[in-house]
């Protein structure tokens, strides 16, 4: 590392003799290092660093050590240790995005259903438990509101809706999309939400019951009663919403659509799914069941 630093200093115009004296190495040792061909280990590190950089760019700078290591070993079948990936990422100055959930208090519109989940979100098959919620984000034109319906089994976004206003129609449209796409059997799916006024509305409740869903609601202002969707919003906030200032509602709406349908559902590797994407996880589950 000292020799590499000396070479960089020399490229910037500092005499090699001075750089060697400052770093406490001999000139002969430096020139011997310059003339020496790179070792097989160094060549492999150069190759791995190039692959790591490509994966990091393809993930839009989101993936950290765990997901880059999973991409290399599971998708590209490269034999490399996780600690080696972490070390090479540090040397290359690469890191993933991380963030803590920003919990918010939900206005109470009066509960219309009891809590059928009780913070037990693990399920054995798809369409047994859906969780839903709303988030908001500003643009220069005004706020954009997004409602999502998430399958707790595969973390797949099965329904979503985007609007300039947080109305009952916003959440009802997201639920309607989930019902049309998945067509769950009557009485087999729990739809879990908070007690926001949109979810306690007549339109949302009727749409759920008419479709054979079982409504469920957590307590007021308790983020842990809907922890799966809160975790999803936290990642979306870090990986998309907070990464730039959005000019128009249309620009942000298009970015949200691309994040939900393309990146999250079909590309993003989830630690809760064994580093598979939601679509891949559901496909493998159906194949194993068959």
C-alpha positions in Angstrom: 0.0 0.0 0.0 2.9 2.4 0.7 4.4 1.7 -2.7 1.1 2.3 -4.4 0.8 5.6 -2.5 4.3 6.6 -3.6 3.4 5.9 -7.2 0.4 8.1 -6.8 2.5 10.9 -5.3 5.0 10.6 -8.1 2.3 10.9 -10.7 1.3 14.1 -9.0 4.8 15.6 -9.3 6.4 14.7 -5.9 9.9 13.3 -6.2 10.1 9.6 -5.5 13.1 10.1 -3.1 11.0 12.5 -0.9 8.0 10.2 -0.9 10.1 7.2 0.1 11.7 9.2 2.9 8.3 10.4 4.2 6.8 6.9 4.2 9.9 5.2 5.5 10.7 2.8 2.7 13.8 2.4 0.5 13.9 3.7 -3.1 15.3 0.3 -4.3 12.4 -1.5 -2.7 10.0 0.8 -4.4 11.6 0.5 -7.9 11.7 -3.3 -7.4 8.0 -3.3 -6.7 7.3 -1.2 -9.8 9.3 -3.6 -12.0 7.8 -6.7 -10.5 4.8 -8.2 -12.4 1.6 -8.5 -10.5 1.1 -11.8 -8.6 -1.8 -14.2 -9.4 -3.4 -13.2 -6.1 -3.2 -9.5 -7.1 -4.7 -10.3 -10.6 -7.6 -12.1 -9.0 -8.2 -9.2 -6.7 -8.3 -6.8 -9.7 -10.8 -9.2 -11.4 -13.0 -9.5 -8.4 -12.9 -5.7 -7.8 -14.1 -5.1 -11.3 -17.0 -7.6 -10.8 -17.9 -6.0 -7.5 -17.9 -2.6 -9.0 -20.2 -3.7 -11.8 -22.7 -5.4 -9.4 -22.7 -2.2 -7.2 -23.4 0.0 -10.3 -26.2 -2.4 -11.5 -27.8 -2.1 -8.1 -27.7 1.7 -8.3 -25.3 1.8 -5.5 -27.7 0.1 -3.1 -26.1 -3.3 -2.5 -23.7 -3.8 0.4 -21.4 -6.7 1.3 -24.1 -9.3 1.9 -26.0 -8.8 -1.4 -23.0 -8.4 -3.6 -21.5 -11.6 -2.1 -24.8 -13.3 -2.7 -24.9 -12.1 -6.3 -21.4 -13.3 -7.0 -21.9 -16.7 -5.4 -25.5 -17.5 -6.3 -25.9 -15.9 -9.7 -22.4 -15.8 -11.1 -21.1 -18.9 -9.3 -17.8 -17.3 -8.3 -16.0 -18.9 -5.3 -15.2 -16.1 -3.0 -15.5 -15.5 0.7 -17.7 -12.8 2.2 -14.8 -11.3 4.2 -12.8 -11.0 0.9 -15.7 -9.1 -0.7 -15.9 -6.8 2.3 -12.1 -6.1 2.1 -12.1 -5.4 -1.6 -15.2 -3.1 -1.2 -13.4 -1.2 1.5 -10.3 -0.8 -0.7 -12.4 0.3 -3.7 -14.4 2.8 -1.5 -17.7 1.0 -2.1 -20.5 0.6 0.4 -24.2 -0.1 0.3 -27.0 2.1 1.6 -28.3 1.7 5.1 -31.0 3.5 7.1 -33.2 3.2 10.1 -37.0 3.1 9.8 -38.7 6.4 10.2 -41.8 5.5 12.2 -44.8 7.8 12.1 -47.9 8.0 14.1 -51.1 7.1 12.2 -54.2 9.1 12.6 -57.0 7.1 14.2 -60.2 6.7 12.2 -61.8 4.1 14.5 -61.0 0.4 14.2 -63.2 -1.7 11.9 -61.4 -5.0 12.5 -59.4 -6.8 15.2 -55.8 -7.8 15.0 -55.6 -11.2 13.4 -51.8 -11.1 13.0 -50.5 -10.3 16.5 -47.1 -9.5 15.1 -46.7 -13.0 13.6 -45.8 -12.3 10.0 -44.2 -15.6 8.9 -46.4 -17.6 6.5 -45.9 -20.9 4.7 -47.4 -20.0 1.3 -48.3 -17.0 -0.8 -51.6 -15.1 -0.4 -52.1 -16.1 3.3 -51.2 -12.6 4.7 -51.1 -9.3 2.9 -49.9 -6.1 4.7 -50.7 -2.6 3.4 -49.8 1.0 4.2 -49.3 4.5 2.7 -46.2 6.6 2.4 -45.6 10.1 1.1 -42.8 12.1 -0.4 -42.4 15.7 -1.6 -41.6 17.0 -5.0 -41.4 20.6 -6.2 -45.0 20.4 -7.4 -46.3 18.9 -4.1 -46.5 15.6 -2.4 -46.9 12.1 -4.0 -48.7 9.4 -2.0 -48.1 5.7 -2.6 -50.1 2.8 -1.2 -48.7 -0.7 -1.4 -50.0 -4.2 -0.7 -47.2 -6.6 0.2 -47.4 -10.4 0.4 -45.7 -11.3 3.8 -44.6 -14.7 2.5 -42.5 -13.6 -0.4 -42.2 -9.8 0.2 -43.6 -9.3 -3.2 -45.5 -6.1 -4.0 -48.8 -7.5 -5.3 -50.7 -4.2 -5.5 -49.9 -0.5 -5.6 -51.4 2.9 -6.3 -50.0 6.4 -6.7 -51.9 9.7 -6.4 -51.5 13.3 -5.4 -53.9 12.8 -2.5 -54.1 10.3 0.4 -57.8 9.3 -0.1 -59.7 6.1 0.5 -59.5 5.6 -3.3 -55.7 5.4 -3.1 -55.7 2.3 -0.8 -58.8 0.8 -2.4 -57.1 0.9 -5.9 -54.0 -0.8 -4.5 -56.1 -3.5 -2.9 -58.1 -3.9 -6.1 -54.9 -4.4 -8.1 -53.7 -7.1 -5.6 -57.1 -8.9 -5.8 -57.1 -8.9 -9.7 -53.5 -10.1 -9.9 -53.6 -12.9 -7.3 -57.3 -13.9 -7.1 -57.1 -15.4 -3.6 -59.6 -18.0 -2.5 -62.4 -16.7 -0.3 -61.5 -16.7 3.4 -57.9 -17.6 2.8 -56.1 -14.2 2.9 -55.8 -11.7 5.8 -55.4 -8.1 4.8 -53.5 -6.3 7.6 -53.3 -2.5 8.0 -53.1 0.2 10.6 -56.1 2.3 11.8 -55.6 5.1 9.3 -58.8 6.8 8.1 -58.2 5.4 4.6 -58.2 1.8 5.9 -61.2 2.3 8.2 -63.2 3.8 5.3 -66.4 2.2 4.0 -64.9 1.8 0.5 -61.8 -0.1 1.6 -63.6 -2.3 4.1 -66.3 -3.2 1.6 -63.8 -4.0 -1.2 -61.9 -6.4 1.2 -65.0 -8.2 2.5 -66.7 -8.5 -0.9 -63.6 -10.2 -2.2 -63.5 -12.7 0.6 -60.5 -11.2 2.4 -60.2 -11.1 6.2 -59.6 -7.6 7.5 -57.1 -7.1 10.3 -55.8 -4.0 12.1 -53.0 -3.2 14.5 -53.2 -0.8 17.4 -52.9 3.0 17.0 -49.4 4.4 16.5 -47.6 1.1 17.0 -45.1 0.5 14.2 -44.3 -3.0 15.3 -47.9 -4.1 14.6 -47.2 -3.7 10.9 -43.4 -4.1 11.0 -43.0 -5.8 7.6 -44.5 -2.9 5.6 -42.6 -0.4 7.8 -39.4 -2.1 7.0 -40.3 -2.0 3.3 -40.9 1.8 3.5 -37.6 2.3 5.3 -35.6 0.5 2.5 -37.6 2.4 -0.3 -36.9 5.7 1.5 -33.1 5.0 1.6 -32.8 3.3 -1.8 -35.0 5.6 -3.9 -36.9 8.5 -2.3 -34.1 10.3 -0.4 -31.5 9.9 -3.1 -32.4 13.0 -5.0 -34.8 16.0 -5.1 -37.7 15.3 -7.4 -39.0 18.0 -9.7 -42.4 16.7 -10.7 -45.0 14.3 -9.5 -44.8 12.4 -12.8 -41.0 12.0 -12.4 -41.4 10.5 -8.9 -44.4 8.3 -9.9 -42.4 6.8 -12.8 -39.4 6.1 -10.5 -41.7 4.5 -7.9 -43.3 2.3 -10.5 -39.9 1.2 -11.8 -38.6 0.5 -8.2 -41.7 -1.6 -7.2 -42.2 -3.7 -10.3 -38.7 -4.0 -11.8 -36.2 -3.6 -9.1 -37.9 -4.7 -5.8 -40.0 -7.6 -7.2 -37.7 -9.0 -9.8 -34.1 -7.9 -9.1 -33.5 -7.0 -5.4 -32.0 -9.8 -3.3 -33.8 -10.0 0.1 -32.0 -11.4 3.1 -35.3 -12.8 4.4 -35.7 -14.9 1.2 -32.3 -16.5 1.2 -30.9 -13.7 -1.0 -33.5 -14.3 -3.8 -35.8 -11.8 -5.3 -39.6 -12.1 -4.5 -40.5 -13.4 -8.0 -37.6 -16.0 -7.9 -38.6 -17.1 -4.4 -42.3 -17.6 -5.4 -41.2 -19.5 -8.6 -38.9 -21.9 -6.7 -41.6 -22.4 -4.0 -44.2 -23.4 -6.7 -41.7 -25.7 -8.4 -40.9 -27.4 -5.1 -44.5 -27.8 -4.2 -45.3 -29.3 -7.6 
